[in-house]
Amino acid sequence: MPHIAVIGAGQAGASLVARLRTKGFDGEITLIGAEPVPPYQRPPLSKKFLLGEMAEERLYLRPAAWYAENGITLRMGDAVEALMPAAREIVLGGEVLHYDQLALTTGALPRHLPAAIGGDLGNVFGVRNLADIEIMAPHVRPGARALIIGGGYIGLEAAAVAASKGVQVTLIEMAPRILQRVAAAETSDYFRALHQANGVTILESTGLERLLGDRDVTGAVLSDGTHLDVDFVVVGTGILPDEGLAEDAGLRIENGIACDAQCRTSDAAIWAAGDCASFPWRGGRLRLESVQNAIDMAECAADNMLGLERDYDPKPWFWSDQYDVKLQIAGLNTGYDRLVTRRDDKGARSHWYFAGDQLLAVDAMNDPRGYMVGKRLIDAGRTADPARIADPSVDLKELMKG
C-alpha cells in the first residue's frame, strides 16, 4: 500500500492530508509534528487565545479523533532527525519510516534575539506557537510594562492585546515607520494613530541596544540611549522559512524550499507547501506567509501528488485584528506607484494600490465591502477607475460592472 508522509503539522500539513482523503487517496498517511498537540490555528494565538477568550481545544483545526477516523496516523511531539531522499526514508525517534511520496509543510521559525544582547534572559517571548503564548499569558496583566520589538503585524497585534489588558506598552521599530515592508505610509499612519490612541508608545527608527537583567529581563537600552524598565519583552521581528531539514537532505533552497509551479521540490518524490516553500511567480520566486497560502498551496500539492498536474495560482489575502479594527488585505502591493484612499462617514477606510492603471492590492480597515469588491477585481485580473473608487458617493458594487 502506498505511503504518503507529511512533515509539519500546522495549517498546511493538516490541509494537505485532508485533501488527500477528500480526493480519494486510500493508502497510508502519516502526519508528523514536533509539537505535542494536534494541528491548530495560529492566528488566534496572539489575539483571542492570549486574551483568554478561546480555549485550547477551540484552536484545533479538527478534533484529534478525526485523524484516526480517516486513517491518518498522527506522530505528534516527534522531531524528525534526518531525511534521506535517495532511500525515501525518514528517521524519527530512532525509527526509520519509508515513504513513497513526502510533503514538507514545516512552516517557519521566529527570529530570535542574540544571547549577546540579552535574548536568553527570562520573560523574553516569541509569539509563534502554543507554548509561547501559554508561558507569556500570565505576564500580560494590568500595570505590567512590556517592550515589543518589531512594528510588523505580529508586533502590532501583540501590542493591541497587551494594551487591551492594561499593560504599559512600548513598541520599537528600526525602520523609519511601522509596517514599512508590507504597507503604504498611509496604512502605517492609520495604525500608528490607532495604537497611540490606545496608550501604546511607538518609537520608530529605534532599535534595541541590549536587554538588562540577571536572570529575568528587567530593562532595556535602546539605540538612542533611552533606558526602559520592563517586566517582559515580546519579539515580533518576523519569521524565517523552516528549511533546515530540506537543506540537509540536499533539496534546492531559494527563499525557502524551492518548488516548481506544481509544488514539487528538486526531488521528484518530495513536495512542499506553506510558509516554508517558494514558488515561481511573475518571472521570479515568491514565498507567502499566510493562512490562505498554507491552505491553497497544500491542497494544490495534494492534488499533484495524486497526478492532477495543476499549477499553483495564488490569490493572496490576509487579515489582522487590532482593537476594534479588522484589517483585510487582498492582493500584493509589490511595484505600486499610486495609492487611492476611500473613506465613508461610518469610519470605514480603504487604500487601493495601483501600478499604472492596474489595481494590485487593497488594504481595507473596517471596510468589508471595499475588501470584497477589491478582491474580486484583483482575482479576476480587472481594475477600476481610481476617481470612482475615491468618490464615496459611488457604490462600490458599480465598479464590478465597469
Wavefront OBJ file of the C-alpha trace (Angstrom):
o trace
v 0.000 0.000 0.000
v 1.469 3.409 -0.953
v 2.551 5.599 1.952
v 2.466 9.405 1.931
v 4.280 11.106 4.811
v 3.868 14.768 5.722
v 6.429 16.542 7.908
v 4.955 19.605 9.595
v 1.610 19.532 11.397
v 0.438 23.102 11.019
v -2.258 24.577 8.816
v -0.596 23.410 5.599
v 0.046 19.864 6.798
v -3.481 19.454 8.123
v -4.972 20.829 4.896
v -2.826 18.542 2.762
v -3.770 15.295 4.498
v -7.461 16.234 4.498
v -7.285 16.961 0.773
v -5.644 13.608 0.061
v -8.550 11.794 1.686
v -11.149 14.061 0.058
v -9.639 13.307 -3.349
v -9.830 9.558 -2.751
v -6.320 8.542 -1.732
v -6.738 5.252 0.138
v -3.123 4.499 1.041
v -1.317 5.151 4.319
v -0.889 8.735 5.529
v 1.399 9.791 8.372
v 1.381 13.378 9.660
v 4.448 14.252 11.736
v 4.629 17.270 14.042
v 7.189 18.477 16.554
v 4.568 19.896 18.945
v 2.691 17.517 21.270
v -0.797 18.662 20.178
v -2.914 18.131 17.042
v -2.731 20.752 14.264
v -4.158 24.081 15.389
v -4.855 27.627 14.187
v -2.045 30.091 14.790
v -3.707 33.495 14.147
v -5.874 33.394 17.326
v -2.808 32.703 19.490
v -1.817 36.359 19.719
v -5.445 37.529 19.810
v -8.357 35.611 21.383
v -6.234 32.899 22.989
v -3.865 35.374 24.642
v -6.878 37.427 25.745
v -8.299 34.309 27.407
v -11.346 34.326 25.131
v -10.631 30.976 23.432
v -9.945 27.566 24.978
v -7.090 25.463 23.620
v -9.431 22.842 22.160
v -11.107 25.502 20.022
v -7.763 26.194 18.382
v -7.596 22.676 16.960
v -8.308 22.563 13.236
v -10.046 19.202 13.704
v -10.704 17.016 16.754
v -7.908 14.516 17.355
v -10.371 11.684 16.733
v -10.939 12.856 13.151
v -7.474 11.769 12.095
v -7.943 8.233 13.402
v -11.403 8.037 11.838
v -9.867 8.933 8.481
v -6.941 6.556 8.710
v -4.329 9.269 9.288
v -1.549 8.396 11.722
v -0.526 11.346 13.886
v 3.048 11.405 15.162
v 2.930 14.408 17.477
v 5.842 15.501 19.622
v 8.259 13.790 17.225
v 11.073 15.868 15.755
v 12.468 14.405 12.549
v 16.147 13.587 12.958
v 17.035 13.032 9.319
v 15.554 12.888 5.842
v 17.177 10.564 3.306
v 15.628 11.174 -0.138
v 17.707 8.570 -2.005
v 16.279 5.804 0.185
v 12.933 7.585 0.674
v 13.322 7.305 4.418
v 12.645 9.485 7.452
v 14.385 8.954 10.780
v 12.496 9.998 13.913
v 12.559 8.711 17.457
v 15.157 6.138 16.499
v 12.718 4.655 13.965
v 13.013 4.603 10.175
v 9.856 5.298 8.147
v 9.739 4.555 4.432
v 7.601 6.783 2.203
v 6.532 6.664 -1.416
v 5.835 10.393 -1.508
v 6.665 13.080 1.021
v 5.338 16.592 1.653
v 7.284 19.186 3.623
v 4.989 21.635 5.392
v 7.476 22.668 8.067
v 6.310 26.280 8.263
v 8.567 28.974 9.637
v 10.691 29.768 12.662
v 10.631 33.048 14.582
v 13.660 35.296 14.549
v 15.301 35.330 17.991
v 17.340 37.987 19.737
v 21.026 37.075 20.121
v 22.092 35.947 23.576
v 24.832 38.584 23.428
v 22.235 41.347 23.832
v 20.071 39.518 26.376
v 17.922 37.336 24.167
v 18.429 34.397 26.549
v 17.002 36.202 29.584
v 13.767 35.018 31.155
v 10.454 36.660 30.200
v 11.588 37.306 26.622
v 8.877 35.765 24.460
v 8.143 34.884 20.868
v 4.602 34.601 19.507
v 4.879 31.629 17.165
v 3.358 28.619 18.912
v 1.003 27.483 21.640
v 3.762 27.014 24.203
v 4.992 30.593 23.648
v 1.576 32.040 24.442
v 0.904 29.774 27.431
v 4.171 30.935 29.026
v 3.561 34.589 28.171
v -0.104 34.843 29.196
v 0.366 35.207 32.981
v 2.615 38.224 32.410
v 0.017 40.089 30.345
v -1.711 41.799 33.254
v -2.719 45.337 34.247
v 0.181 47.540 35.222
v 2.900 45.348 33.709
v 5.470 47.048 31.483
v 6.148 45.483 28.101
v 8.636 46.180 25.354
v 7.582 44.916 21.943
v 10.324 44.661 19.354
v 9.110 44.935 15.775
v 6.424 47.036 14.104
v 5.043 44.468 11.679
v 1.691 42.753 12.083
v 2.997 40.298 14.700
v 4.284 43.079 16.927
v 1.260 45.314 16.422
v -1.214 42.537 17.229
v 0.722 41.695 20.397
v 0.742 45.372 21.334
v -3.027 45.619 20.826
v -3.735 42.629 23.061
v -1.317 43.758 25.767
v -2.679 47.313 25.806
v -6.234 45.952 25.929
v -5.244 44.037 29.091
v -3.923 47.173 30.792
v -0.224 46.642 30.063
v 2.004 49.702 29.600
v 3.352 49.056 26.110
v 6.342 50.497 24.285
v 6.873 49.281 20.724
v 10.116 49.912 18.847
v 10.746 49.615 15.116
v 14.153 50.020 13.476
v 12.694 51.168 10.148
v 11.512 54.764 9.698
v 7.909 53.625 10.102
v 5.864 50.656 11.254
v 4.629 48.270 8.535
v 7.190 49.734 6.133
v 7.934 46.383 4.473
v 4.318 45.480 3.783
v 2.150 48.594 3.512
v 1.948 52.175 2.273
v 2.753 55.098 4.539
v -0.974 55.878 4.756
v -1.690 52.453 6.279
v 1.230 52.917 8.668
v -0.169 56.308 9.701
v -3.599 54.796 10.340
v -2.292 52.078 12.664
v 0.216 54.322 14.409
v -2.618 56.681 15.346
v -4.810 53.751 16.413
v -2.176 52.387 18.777
v -1.279 55.783 20.184
v -4.967 56.407 20.892
v -4.915 53.197 22.935
v -1.931 54.268 25.014
v 0.892 52.498 23.156
v 4.180 54.372 22.839
v 5.604 53.805 19.351
v 9.255 54.609 18.698
v 10.266 54.400 15.037
v 13.835 54.499 13.680
v 14.707 52.955 17.027
v 16.461 49.666 17.662
v 17.439 47.629 20.692
v 20.949 48.044 22.095
v 20.609 45.391 24.798
v 18.301 43.905 27.408
v 19.152 44.147 31.091
v 18.743 41.674 33.931
v 20.487 38.862 35.785
v 18.055 36.010 35.165
v 14.815 37.656 34.033
v 14.678 40.793 31.949
v 14.310 43.988 33.985
v 15.105 46.699 31.473
v 16.226 47.655 28.011
v 18.641 50.132 26.492
v 17.515 51.439 23.112
v 19.667 52.559 20.195
v 19.136 56.229 21.076
v 20.355 55.642 24.641
v 16.895 55.558 26.229
v 16.606 53.244 29.253
v 13.293 51.481 29.871
v 12.149 49.445 32.866
v 10.315 46.391 31.558
v 8.689 43.284 33.021
v 8.590 41.294 29.789
v 9.594 41.544 26.161
v 7.816 40.307 23.033
v 9.990 39.688 19.992
v 7.977 40.267 16.818
v 10.786 40.684 14.310
v 9.457 38.293 11.696
v 9.943 34.678 10.715
v 12.258 32.597 8.547
v 11.299 29.539 6.479
v 11.990 26.284 8.313
v 14.189 24.855 5.585
v 16.952 23.173 7.586
v 15.744 19.592 7.141
v 15.324 20.096 3.392
v 18.708 21.783 3.052
v 20.465 18.976 4.949
v 18.774 16.486 2.608
v 20.200 18.265 -0.440
v 16.988 19.853 -1.747
v 17.240 23.155 -3.597
v 16.775 26.178 -1.361
v 15.818 29.607 -2.666
v 13.981 31.830 -0.190
v 12.665 28.654 1.391
v 12.283 25.215 -0.126
v 12.231 25.829 -3.869
v 9.246 24.304 -5.679
v 8.135 24.243 -9.285
v 4.745 25.555 -10.362
v 3.101 22.336 -9.138
v 4.697 22.446 -5.645
v 7.273 19.742 -6.458
v 10.770 20.206 -4.979
v 14.055 19.326 -6.660
v 13.358 15.710 -5.658
v 10.521 14.235 -7.738
v 9.052 12.364 -4.753
v 9.040 15.366 -2.392
v 6.601 18.276 -2.390
v 6.386 21.412 -0.239
v 3.736 23.940 0.736
v 3.074 26.818 3.090
v 5.409 29.287 4.816
v 8.467 27.096 4.141
v 8.080 26.971 0.342
v 8.776 29.341 -2.542
v 7.253 29.018 -5.997
v 7.538 30.653 -9.446
v 5.668 33.948 -9.742
v 5.844 36.685 -12.376
v 9.301 35.722 -13.566
v 10.764 35.411 -10.061
v 10.085 33.439 -6.915
v 7.578 34.219 -4.167
v 7.102 32.911 -0.651
v 3.895 33.860 1.164
v 3.296 33.777 4.913
v -0.449 33.456 5.366
v -3.217 31.034 6.263
v -4.640 31.382 2.758
v -1.369 30.346 1.138
v -0.877 27.454 3.558
v -4.297 26.021 2.703
v -4.357 26.685 -1.036
v -0.782 25.615 -1.740
v -1.161 22.475 0.383
v -4.307 21.489 -1.486
v -2.564 22.075 -4.804
v 0.367 19.907 -3.675
v -2.040 17.153 -2.584
v -3.796 17.235 -5.960
v -0.485 16.932 -7.769
v 0.698 14.112 -5.532
v -2.346 12.297 -6.917
v -1.413 13.128 -10.507
v -3.734 16.041 -11.326
v -0.867 18.236 -12.602
v -2.244 21.708 -11.895
v -0.178 24.842 -11.380
v -0.451 26.832 -8.183
v -2.094 30.197 -8.884
v -2.221 32.142 -5.611
v -4.992 34.617 -4.831
v -3.374 36.325 -1.838
v -5.415 37.642 1.051
v -4.504 38.413 4.640
v -6.085 39.864 7.746
v -5.168 41.397 11.083
v -7.329 42.230 14.114
v -6.193 45.132 16.287
v -8.530 46.574 18.940
v -11.867 47.105 17.184
v -10.315 47.347 13.716
v -10.326 44.472 11.253
v -7.759 44.951 8.535
v -8.384 42.861 5.408
v -5.830 42.800 2.611
v -6.343 41.487 -0.909
v -3.559 41.098 -3.456
v 0.111 42.060 -3.251
v 1.188 45.697 -3.485
v 4.651 44.971 -4.924
v 5.536 47.577 -7.550
v 2.715 50.025 -6.856
v 3.199 53.646 -7.895
v -0.109 55.182 -6.840
v -2.381 54.957 -3.816
v -6.066 55.893 -3.736
v -7.887 56.353 -0.436
v -11.611 55.802 0.089
v -13.472 56.830 3.251
v -17.088 56.830 4.334
v -18.952 58.596 7.116
v -19.110 55.416 9.237
v -15.360 55.163 9.726
v -14.629 52.603 7.024
v -11.431 53.273 5.123
v -9.517 51.526 2.371
v -6.265 52.079 0.496
v -6.128 50.902 -3.135
v -2.738 50.229 -4.709
v -2.179 50.756 -8.447
v 0.707 50.185 -10.844
v -0.166 52.482 -13.691
v -3.822 51.736 -14.394
v -3.766 48.219 -12.911
v -5.216 47.540 -9.480
v -2.768 45.439 -7.426
v -3.995 45.338 -3.843
v -6.365 46.766 -1.246
v -5.915 47.459 2.484
v -9.418 47.670 3.987
v -9.898 48.905 7.554
v -13.370 48.050 8.862
v -14.444 48.111 5.233
v -15.607 44.605 4.315
v -17.342 45.812 1.158
v -14.192 47.515 -0.094
v -12.235 44.353 0.602
v -14.786 42.120 -1.125
v -15.015 44.253 -4.271
v -11.265 44.810 -4.421
v -10.531 41.116 -4.033
v -12.962 40.140 -6.774
v -11.431 42.644 -9.162
v -7.874 41.581 -8.359
v -8.621 37.867 -8.565
v -10.229 38.398 -11.966
v -7.280 40.471 -13.215
v -9.512 43.505 -13.613
v -9.051 47.087 -12.499
v -11.227 50.116 -11.699
v -11.291 53.857 -12.173
v -9.341 55.466 -9.283
v -11.555 58.547 -9.322
v -14.678 56.420 -8.805
v -13.011 54.466 -6.016
v -12.160 57.678 -4.171
v -15.704 59.065 -4.532
v -17.776 57.852 -1.534
v -20.995 58.580 -3.434
v -20.159 55.796 -5.917
v -21.485 52.400 -4.842
v -18.501 50.042 -4.904
v -20.610 47.311 -6.483
v -20.845 49.552 -9.541
v -17.111 49.020 -10.035
v -17.777 45.374 -10.807
v -19.846 46.420 -13.821
v -17.178 48.674 -15.292
l 1 2 3 4 5 6 7 8 9 10 11 12 13 14 15 16 17 18 19 20 21 22 23 24 25 26 27 28 29 30 31 32 33 34 35 36 37 38 39 40 41 42 43 44 45 46 47 48 49 50 51 52 53 54 55 56 57 58 59 60 61 62 63 64 65 66 67 68 69 70 71 72 73 74 75 76 77 78 79 80 81 82 83 84 85 86 87 88 89 90 91 92 93 94 95 96 97 98 99 100 101 102 103 104 105 106 107 108 109 110 111 112 113 114 115 116 117 118 119 120 121 122 123 124 125 126 127 128 129 130 131 132 133 134 135 136 137 138 139 140 141 142 143 144 145 146 147 148 149 150 151 152 153 154 155 156 157 158 159 160 161 162 163 164 165 166 167 168 169 170 171 172 173 174 175 176 177 178 179 180 181 182 183 184 185 186 187 188 189 190 191 192 193 194 195 196 197 198 199 200 201 202 203 204 205 206 207 208 209 210 211 212 213 214 215 216 217 218 219 220 221 222 223 224 225 226 227 228 229 230 231 232 233 234 235 236 237 238 239 240 241 242 243 244 245 246 247 248 249 250 251 252 253 254 255 256 257 258 259 260 261 262 263 264 265 266 267 268 269 270 271 272 273 274 275 276 277 278 279 280 281 282 283 284 285 286 287 288 289 290 291 292 293 294 295 296 297 298 299 300 301 302 303 304 305 306 307 308 309 310 311 312 313 314 315 316 317 318 319 320 321 322 323 324 325 326 327 328 329 330 331 332 333 334 335 336 337 338 339 340 341 342 343 344 345 346 347 348 349 350 351 352 353 354 355 356 357 358 359 360 361 362 363 364 365 366 367 368 369 370 371 372 373 374 375 376 377 378 379 380 381 382 383 384 385 386 387 388 389 390 391 392 393 394 395 396 397 398 399 400 401 402
